[in-house]
Amino acid sequence: AMLSLGAAGTLALALVALLAHYASRRRRAEQAASGASALLRATIDNIMQGLVVLDRDLRVLAWNERFLELRGVPRERVYAGMPFAEVIAAGARLCAGTGDQRRTLSTPLPGIARQEQFCEEVQREDGLEIETRGQPMPDGHYVVTYSDVTPLRRSERAARDQATRLKATLDHIVDGVITINE
């Protein structure tokens, strides 16, 4: 009986040591996961693009503040698990296309609805021009990014206007013009 009591004590000590080791490893793993999660959140919140991650059913899993700004969605209106169509309805109205092909978007862009890769420029009613890109992920999630391209498009239009004015001026000059380099 003495031997089996000693064996039971040794077994109990070994079990306690194993449990302590397991608890320590689990605690370290949870701390590492928490640190990685915090790093990922900080990174997502500090990029210049708006970002939203959707699941297979087009429900919102994650987003950043820039996404809310660019889409014109009040922070208190978005929650995890929310259908993306409701986010679209809560945000600023967007238009896509040009001229006769211009259309107001009341539903997610077709690329989002089909969960396929796409890139399309849209414009908010207030004139903000946004490049949207969608990318399916291997795990079935879907990522959409929003980039404010308003300054770039304004600069492009200004350069085109300046070139047009210069051409018109040169085409209507009576005197000859010669340009030379150094």
C-alpha positions as protocol buffer text, in pm:
chain_id: "A"
residue {
  index: 1
  type: ALA
  ca { x: 0 y: 0 z: 0 }
}
residue {
  index: 2
  type: MET
  ca { x: 297 y: 225 z: 73 }
}
residue {
  index: 3
  type: LEU
  ca { x: 436 y: 176 z: -279 }
}
residue {
  index: 4
  type: SER
  ca { x: 110 y: 246 z: -455 }
}
residue {
  index: 5
  type: LEU
  ca { x: 60 y: 559 z: -243 }
}
residue {
  index: 6
  type: GLY
  ca { x: 407 y: 682 z: -350 }
}
residue {
  index: 7
  type: ALA
  ca { x: 330 y: 601 z: -714 }
}
residue {
  index: 8
  type: ALA
  ca { x: -3 y: 781 z: -687 }
}
residue {
  index: 9
  type: GLY
  ca { x: 175 y: 1086 z: -538 }
}
residue {
  index: 10
  type: THR
  ca { x: 433 y: 1083 z: -816 }
}
residue {
  index: 11
  type: LEU
  ca { x: 158 y: 1050 z: -1074 }
}
residue {
  index: 12
  type: ALA
  ca { x: -35 y: 1336 z: -913 }
}
residue {
  index: 13
  type: LEU
  ca { x: 276 y: 1556 z: -912 }
}
residue {
  index: 14
  type: ALA
  ca { x: 344 y: 1472 z: -1276 }
}
residue {
  index: 15
  type: LEU
  ca { x: -18 y: 1555 z: -1363 }
}
residue {
  index: 16
  type: VAL
  ca { x: 1 y: 1889 z: -1177 }
}
residue {
  index: 17
  type: ALA
  ca { x: 330 y: 1972 z: -1355 }
}
residue {
  index: 18
  type: LEU
  ca { x: 175 y: 1880 z: -1690 }
}
residue {
  index: 19
  type: LEU
  ca { x: -132 y: 2093 z: -1621 }
}
residue {
  index: 20
  type: ALA
  ca { x: 87 y: 2387 z: -1511 }
}
residue {
  index: 21
  type: HIS
  ca { x: 295 y: 2353 z: -1829 }
}
residue {
  index: 22
  type: TYR
  ca { x: -22 y: 2338 z: -2043 }
}
residue {
  index: 23
  type: ALA
  ca { x: -170 y: 2643 z: -1866 }
}
residue {
  index: 24
  type: SER
  ca { x: 155 y: 2836 z: -1914 }
}
residue {
  index: 25
  type: ARG
  ca { x: 170 y: 2750 z: -2286 }
}
residue {
  index: 26
  type: ARG
  ca { x: -195 y: 2842 z: -2331 }
}
residue {
  index: 27
  type: ARG
  ca { x: -143 y: 3175 z: -2153 }
}
residue {
  index: 28
  type: ARG
  ca { x: 159 y: 3253 z: -2377 }
}
residue {
  index: 29
  type: ALA
  ca { x: -38 y: 3156 z: -2688 }
}
residue {
  index: 30
  type: GLU
  ca { x: -332 y: 3376 z: -2584 }
}
residue {
  index: 31
  type: GLN
  ca { x: -95 y: 3668 z: -2517 }
}
residue {
  index: 32
  type: ALA
  ca { x: 70 y: 3620 z: -2857 }
}
residue {
  index: 33
  type: ALA
  ca { x: -269 y: 3603 z: -3030 }
}
residue {
  index: 34
  type: SER
  ca { x: -386 y: 3912 z: -2844 }
}
residue {
  index: 35
  type: GLY
  ca { x: -68 y: 4098 z: -2942 }
}
residue {
  index: 36
  type: ALA
  ca { x: -103 y: 3993 z: -3306 }
}
residue {
  index: 37
  type: SER
  ca { x: -468 y: 4096 z: -3306 }
}
residue {
  index: 38
  type: ALA
  ca { x: -383 y: 4437 z: -3159 }
}
residue {
  index: 39
  type: LEU
  ca { x: -106 y: 4485 z: -3417 }
}
residue {
  index: 40
  type: LEU
  ca { x: -340 y: 4391 z: -3701 }
}
residue {
  index: 41
  type: ARG
  ca { x: -612 y: 4627 z: -3572 }
}
residue {
  index: 42
  type: ALA
  ca { x: -361 y: 4914 z: -3537 }
}
residue {
  index: 43
  type: THR
  ca { x: -233 y: 4851 z: -3889 }
}
residue {
  index: 44
  type: ILE
  ca { x: -582 y: 4839 z: -4039 }
}
residue {
  index: 45
  type: ASP
  ca { x: -684 y: 5158 z: -3857 }
}
residue {
  index: 46
  type: ASN
  ca { x: -376 y: 5347 z: -3979 }
}
residue {
  index: 47
  type: ILE
  ca { x: -384 y: 5279 z: -4352 }
}
residue {
  index: 48
  type: MET
  ca { x: -510 y: 5550 z: -4586 }
}
residue {
  index: 49
  type: GLN
  ca { x: -754 y: 5318 z: -4759 }
}
residue {
  index: 50
  type: GLY
  ca { x: -1098 y: 5230 z: -4635 }
}
residue {
  index: 51
  type: LEU
  ca { x: -1120 y: 4857 z: -4572 }
}
residue {
  index: 52
  type: VAL
  ca { x: -1408 y: 4621 z: -4511 }
}
residue {
  index: 53
  type: VAL
  ca { x: -1396 y: 4241 z: -4482 }
}
residue {
  index: 54
  type: LEU
  ca { x: -1707 y: 4041 z: -4568 }
}
residue {
  index: 55
  type: ASP
  ca { x: -1797 y: 3678 z: -4517 }
}
residue {
  index: 56
  type: ARG
  ca { x: -1944 y: 3446 z: -4784 }
}
residue {
  index: 57
  type: ASP
  ca { x: -2293 y: 3577 z: -4712 }
}
residue {
  index: 58
  type: LEU
  ca { x: -2173 y: 3938 z: -4758 }
}
residue {
  index: 59
  type: ARG
  ca { x: -2198 y: 4016 z: -4387 }
}
residue {
  index: 60
  type: VAL
  ca { x: -1951 y: 4261 z: -4237 }
}
residue {
  index: 61
  type: LEU
  ca { x: -1673 y: 4098 z: -4034 }
}
residue {
  index: 62
  type: ALA
  ca { x: -1429 y: 4388 z: -3990 }
}
residue {
  index: 63
  type: TRP
  ca { x: -1379 y: 4747 z: -4107 }
}
residue {
  index: 64
  type: ASN
  ca { x: -1167 y: 5051 z: -4036 }
}
residue {
  index: 65
  type: GLU
  ca { x: -1254 y: 5415 z: -3966 }
}
residue {
  index: 66
  type: ARG
  ca { x: -1141 y: 5525 z: -4312 }
}
residue {
  index: 67
  type: PHE
  ca { x: -1400 y: 5293 z: -4467 }
}
residue {
  index: 68
  type: LEU
  ca { x: -1672 y: 5464 z: -4263 }
}
residue {
  index: 69
  type: GLU
  ca { x: -1543 y: 5809 z: -4367 }
}
residue {
  index: 70
  type: LEU
  ca { x: -1522 y: 5730 z: -4738 }
}
residue {
  index: 71
  type: ARG
  ca { x: -1859 y: 5556 z: -4747 }
}
residue {
  index: 72
  type: GLY
  ca { x: -2020 y: 5825 z: -4532 }
}
residue {
  index: 73
  type: VAL
  ca { x: -2153 y: 5571 z: -4283 }
}
residue {
  index: 74
  type: PRO
  ca { x: -2211 y: 5679 z: -3921 }
}
residue {
  index: 75
  type: ARG
  ca { x: -1998 y: 5468 z: -3685 }
}
residue {
  index: 76
  type: GLU
  ca { x: -2295 y: 5377 z: -3466 }
}
residue {
  index: 77
  type: ARG
  ca { x: -2482 y: 5229 z: -3763 }
}
residue {
  index: 78
  type: VAL
  ca { x: -2229 y: 4951 z: -3837 }
}
residue {
  index: 79
  type: TYR
  ca { x: -2192 y: 4629 z: -3640 }
}
residue {
  index: 80
  type: ALA
  ca { x: -2023 y: 4293 z: -3693 }
}
residue {
  index: 81
  type: GLY
  ca { x: -2252 y: 4055 z: -3879 }
}
residue {
  index: 82
  type: MET
  ca { x: -2443 y: 4339 z: -4048 }
}
residue {
  index: 83
  type: PRO
  ca { x: -2548 y: 4264 z: -4408 }
}
residue {
  index: 84
  type: PHE
  ca { x: -2332 y: 4471 z: -4643 }
}
residue {
  index: 85
  type: ALA
  ca { x: -2643 y: 4586 z: -4832 }
}
residue {
  index: 86
  type: GLU
  ca { x: -2751 y: 4764 z: -4511 }
}
residue {
  index: 87
  type: VAL
  ca { x: -2412 y: 4938 z: -4494 }
}
residue {
  index: 88
  type: ILE
  ca { x: -2467 y: 5060 z: -4850 }
}
residue {
  index: 89
  type: ALA
  ca { x: -2813 y: 5188 z: -4754 }
}
residue {
  index: 90
  type: ALA
  ca { x: -2676 y: 5368 z: -4445 }
}
residue {
  index: 91
  type: GLY
  ca { x: -2394 y: 5540 z: -4635 }
}
residue {
  index: 92
  type: ALA
  ca { x: -2363 y: 5822 z: -4885 }
}
residue {
  index: 93
  type: ARG
  ca { x: -2513 y: 5756 z: -5226 }
}
residue {
  index: 94
  type: LEU
  ca { x: -2262 y: 5653 z: -5489 }
}
residue {
  index: 95
  type: CYS
  ca { x: -2279 y: 5683 z: -5867 }
}
residue {
  index: 96
  type: ALA
  ca { x: -2078 y: 5484 z: -6120 }
}
residue {
  index: 97
  type: GLY
  ca { x: -2018 y: 5521 z: -6490 }
}
residue {
  index: 98
  type: THR
  ca { x: -2010 y: 5834 z: -6705 }
}
residue {
  index: 99
  type: GLY
  ca { x: -2252 y: 6024 z: -6924 }
}
residue {
  index: 100
  type: ASP
  ca { x: -2554 y: 5820 z: -7030 }
}
residue {
  index: 101
  type: GLN
  ca { x: -2406 y: 5513 z: -6857 }
}
residue {
  index: 102
  type: ARG
  ca { x: -2407 y: 5686 z: -6513 }
}
residue {
  index: 103
  type: ARG
  ca { x: -2607 y: 5496 z: -6254 }
}
residue {
  index: 104
  type: THR
  ca { x: -2682 y: 5539 z: -5885 }
}
residue {
  index: 105
  type: LEU
  ca { x: -2572 y: 5242 z: -5678 }
}
residue {
  index: 106
  type: SER
  ca { x: -2837 y: 5129 z: -5435 }
}
residue {
  index: 107
  type: THR
  ca { x: -2686 y: 4783 z: -5395 }
}
residue {
  index: 108
  type: PRO
  ca { x: -2326 y: 4664 z: -5361 }
}
residue {
  index: 109
  type: LEU
  ca { x: -2118 y: 4689 z: -5678 }
}
residue {
  index: 110
  type: PRO
  ca { x: -2169 y: 4388 z: -5908 }
}
residue {
  index: 111
  type: GLY
  ca { x: -1817 y: 4260 z: -5835 }
}
residue {
  index: 112
  type: ILE
  ca { x: -1900 y: 4250 z: -5464 }
}
residue {
  index: 113
  type: ALA
  ca { x: -2232 y: 4076 z: -5518 }
}
residue {
  index: 114
  type: ARG
  ca { x: -2057 y: 3810 z: -5728 }
}
residue {
  index: 115
  type: GLN
  ca { x: -1756 y: 3806 z: -5493 }
}
residue {
  index: 116
  type: GLU
  ca { x: -1512 y: 3837 z: -5780 }
}
residue {
  index: 117
  type: GLN
  ca { x: -1206 y: 4054 z: -5827 }
}
residue {
  index: 118
  type: PHE
  ca { x: -1289 y: 4401 z: -5958 }
}
residue {
  index: 119
  type: CYS
  ca { x: -1179 y: 4764 z: -5969 }
}
residue {
  index: 120
  type: GLU
  ca { x: -1428 y: 5045 z: -6032 }
}
residue {
  index: 121
  type: GLU
  ca { x: -1436 y: 5417 z: -5968 }
}
residue {
  index: 122
  type: VAL
  ca { x: -1744 y: 5565 z: -5811 }
}
residue {
  index: 123
  type: GLN
  ca { x: -1842 y: 5913 z: -5703 }
}
residue {
  index: 124
  type: ARG
  ca { x: -2029 y: 6032 z: -5397 }
}
residue {
  index: 125
  type: GLU
  ca { x: -2300 y: 6296 z: -5433 }
}
residue {
  index: 126
  type: ASP
  ca { x: -2064 y: 6552 z: -5276 }
}
residue {
  index: 127
  type: GLY
  ca { x: -1811 y: 6495 z: -5558 }
}
residue {
  index: 128
  type: LEU
  ca { x: -1564 y: 6273 z: -5372 }
}
residue {
  index: 129
  type: GLU
  ca { x: -1418 y: 6026 z: -5622 }
}
residue {
  index: 130
  type: ILE
  ca { x: -1343 y: 5680 z: -5483 }
}
residue {
  index: 131
  type: GLU
  ca { x: -1162 y: 5386 z: -5638 }
}
residue {
  index: 132
  type: THR
  ca { x: -1311 y: 5060 z: -5510 }
}
residue {
  index: 133
  type: ARG
  ca { x: -1136 y: 4725 z: -5536 }
}
residue {
  index: 134
  type: GLY
  ca { x: -1268 y: 4385 z: -5441 }
}
residue {
  index: 135
  type: GLN
  ca { x: -1064 y: 4073 z: -5383 }
}
residue {
  index: 136
  type: PRO
  ca { x: -1189 y: 3725 z: -5284 }
}
residue {
  index: 137
  type: MET
  ca { x: -977 y: 3549 z: -5023 }
}
residue {
  index: 138
  type: PRO
  ca { x: -886 y: 3177 z: -5025 }
}
residue {
  index: 139
  type: ASP
  ca { x: -1087 y: 3119 z: -4703 }
}
residue {
  index: 140
  type: GLY
  ca { x: -1408 y: 3250 z: -4863 }
}
residue {
  index: 141
  type: HIS
  ca { x: -1392 y: 3596 z: -4710 }
}
residue {
  index: 142
  type: TYR
  ca { x: -1400 y: 3899 z: -4936 }
}
residue {
  index: 143
  type: VAL
  ca { x: -1201 y: 4222 z: -4895 }
}
residue {
  index: 144
  type: VAL
  ca { x: -1308 y: 4558 z: -5039 }
}
residue {
  index: 145
  type: THR
  ca { x: -1084 y: 4865 z: -5031 }
}
residue {
  index: 146
  type: TYR
  ca { x: -1183 y: 5226 z: -5090 }
}
residue {
  index: 147
  type: SER
  ca { x: -929 y: 5492 z: -5194 }
}
residue {
  index: 148
  type: ASP
  ca { x: -995 y: 5865 z: -5227 }
}
residue {
  index: 149
  type: VAL
  ca { x: -869 y: 5949 z: -5578 }
}
residue {
  index: 150
  type: THR
  ca { x: -1028 y: 6298 z: -5589 }
}
residue {
  index: 151
  type: PRO
  ca { x: -698 y: 6495 z: -5578 }
}
residue {
  index: 152
  type: LEU
  ca { x: -546 y: 6273 z: -5849 }
}
residue {
  index: 153
  type: ARG
  ca { x: -848 y: 6309 z: -6079 }
}
residue {
  index: 154
  type: ARG
  ca { x: -860 y: 6689 z: -6025 }
}
residue {
  index: 155
  type: SER
  ca { x: -490 y: 6711 z: -6111 }
}
residue {
  index: 156
  type: GLU
  ca { x: -543 y: 6501 z: -6426 }
}
residue {
  index: 157
  type: ARG
  ca { x: -834 y: 6723 z: -6534 }
}
residue {
  index: 158
  type: ALA
  ca { x: -630 y: 7040 z: -6468 }
}
residue {
  index: 159
  type: ALA
  ca { x: -338 y: 6906 z: -6675 }
}
residue {
  index: 160
  type: ARG
  ca { x: -575 y: 6817 z: -6963 }
}
residue {
  index: 161
  type: ASP
  ca { x: -738 y: 7162 z: -6945 }
}
residue {
  index: 162
  type: GLN
  ca { x: -398 y: 7334 z: -6947 }
}
residue {
  index: 163
  type: ALA
  ca { x: -284 y: 7127 z: -7246 }
}
residue {
  index: 164
  type: THR
  ca { x: -606 y: 7211 z: -7431 }
}
residue {
  index: 165
  type: ARG
  ca { x: -564 y: 7584 z: -7362 }
}
residue {
  index: 166
  type: LEU
  ca { x: -199 y: 7575 z: -7470 }
}
residue {
  index: 167
  type: LYS
  ca { x: -287 y: 7393 z: -7793 }
}
residue {
  index: 168
  type: ALA
  ca { x: -566 y: 7640 z: -7869 }
}
residue {
  index: 169
  type: THR
  ca { x: -330 y: 7932 z: -7805 }
}
residue {
  index: 170
  type: LEU
  ca { x: -56 y: 7789 z: -8025 }
}
residue {
  index: 171
  type: ASP
  ca { x: -304 y: 7698 z: -8302 }
}
residue {
  index: 172
  type: HIS
  ca { x: -428 y: 8058 z: -8319 }
}
residue {
  index: 173
  type: ILE
  ca { x: -101 y: 8252 z: -8293 }
}
residue {
  index: 174
  type: VAL
  ca { x: -38 y: 8470 z: -8597 }
}
residue {
  index: 175
  type: ASP
  ca { x: 339 y: 8485 z: -8543 }
}
residue {
  index: 176
  type: GLY
  ca { x: 565 y: 8184 z: -8572 }
}
residue {
  index: 177
  type: VAL
  ca { x: 685 y: 8017 z: -8254 }
}
residue {
  index: 178
  type: ILE
  ca { x: 1017 y: 7839 z: -8224 }
}
residue {
  index: 179
  type: THR
  ca { x: 1122 y: 7640 z: -7919 }
}
residue {
  index: 180
  type: ILE
  ca { x: 1482 y: 7547 z: -7858 }
}
residue {
  index: 181
  type: ASN
  ca { x: 1661 y: 7364 z: -7582 }
}
residue {
  index: 182
  type: GLU
  ca { x: 1979 y: 7469 z: -7399 }
}
